[in-house]
């Protein structure tokens, strides 16, 4: 996770400095997905939530749904299964 997280964090700073909302959303989702893949899903929740927000702002509904799935995975990992189920049910 260290190299992937470092590269994504660097990219996030760059795309934010350029005002690239679409790339910011994808980078945030990448950070969340990387956290989940490397066994630290609780670390990806805030990135996934912000990615979903950006996806909605740029009118990307399918991508927003994917980001909400990442949110649900992070929320489930910290033990809040009820909230995770509500998110998953809402995106079906």
Long-range contacts (C-beta under 8 A, 24 or more apart in sequence): 1-34, 1-35, 1-38, 1-40, 4-34, 4-38, 5-31, 5-34, 5-35, 8-34, 21-54, 21-57, 21-58, 22-54, 22-58, 22-60, 24-54, 25-51, 25-54, 25-55, 25-58, 25-60, 25-63, 25-67, 26-51, 26-63, 28-54, 28-67, 29-63, 29-66, 29-67, 29-70, 32-67, 32-70, 32-71, 32-74, 33-70, 35-74, 36-70, 36-73, 36-74, 36-77, 41-73, 41-74, 41-76, 41-77, 41-78, 42-74, 42-77, 42-78, 43-74, 44-70, 44-73, 44-74, 45-71, 45-74, 45-75, 45-78, 48-73, 48-74, 65-91
